[in-house]
């Protein structure tokens, strides 16, 4: 994401309720905002793997916080229940808010780094990660995001310390394009927020649409901080499309509202979104009195609910958790870091960072921390297949392939999974 998403204004109460309830799950294993509960200044490589996060607890991306925070906590519990890393328990995670603001995310990264952590989970949004990546990797601390999808990170000079379990939008774009074409559309309007996430995913989808013979009648970015999105809606209308794609976050609700008012809703044309609009509350936020107005809208997102066993276990750990977006990917971030430390026999980031790519491929298959850790103890090379998918990291530290969900909204405005497709980078 990546991405990420959230919804402001009319969505504030809904999101606030979601954050409060979701952060309450998981018992004593931790929740959001516990950065003050762990002493700072621990030296990296002290024998204890220490983790932090910079994730959205407030702001436009707040609904992405609970699933990612609880997935982090659940992964730590899973690891500790299996004996910990290097025979020591992982302490409670040091958490700070990214808040959808670069200045806040940067300050939060400073605070988490000041606690002496070995790795940071997050940020959720690609833009927020770009605001902190130089600071984190420059300190030779590992950073792993479960939701950054902007193609920018593939070639980013991170010194070998940045990883992501979320797939690049280079993998999502083709599935989005094929879905649109498969629905019989050929004149497609694309609008996207003007940031690395929006521009990257728009270009990926545009390329695939054109390669498949579709006519891209509009390809424009917009300022996500604008207070008036009617010009965006008018651009879509003026292009006379038979399908329109909105690549946005919380501001996407206003664009969708404007489209419906201009008879450009799912009843008239194909309407599509991406992971930034993958929200169970979207239909009611777009049309509070008539959530069915969004019926038929489709979109794509890295799959988050495909592993039913993981979903069941996570929801048992955090019973009030309602959203699952990117929870499996974040869980895999934590497990991959822990297994790399086991492989390196060290919690020093300079050592275990070099093992993260290798533990995801070309070894004995294993699907849990306990099983993988046992194999490592027996001297085996491992291939960790995560709860989000096979991983199989390329040298850039990101998945070679991914499961992409195709979602839709039914007549009651309920978010549903229509299909899941595999997408793979060319070798």
Secondary structure as UniProt FT lines:
FT   HELIX           9..11
FT   HELIX           12..23
FT   HELIX           27..29
FT   HELIX           35..37
FT   TURN            44..45
FT   STRAND          51..55
FT   TURN            60..62
FT   HELIX           63..81
FT   TURN            82..83
FT   TURN            86..87
FT   STRAND          94..97
FT   TURN            99..100
FT   HELIX           102..114
FT   TURN            115..116
FT   STRAND          119..122
FT   HELIX           126..138
FT   TURN            139..140
FT   STRAND          142..145
FT   HELIX           151..155
FT   TURN            159..160
FT   STRAND          162..164
FT   HELIX           169..182
FT   TURN            183..184
FT   STRAND          187..193
FT   HELIX           196..211
FT   TURN            212..213
FT   STRAND          215..222
FT   TURN            224..225
FT   HELIX           230..238
FT   TURN            239..240
FT   STRAND          243..247
FT   TURN            250..251
FT   HELIX           252..261
FT   TURN            262..263
FT   TURN            266..268
FT   STRAND          270..273
FT   HELIX           275..277
FT   TURN            280..281
FT   HELIX           282..286
FT   TURN            288..289
FT   HELIX           291..294
FT   TURN            295..296
FT   STRAND          298..302
FT   HELIX           308..317
FT   TURN            319..320
FT   TURN            325..326
FT   HELIX           327..344
FT   HELIX           349..352
FT   HELIX           353..355
FT   TURN            356..359
FT   STRAND          364..366
FT   HELIX           369..377
FT   TURN            378..379
FT   STRAND          382..384
FT   TURN            387..388
FT   TURN            395..396
FT   STRAND          401..409
FT   TURN            411..412
FT   STRAND          415..424
//
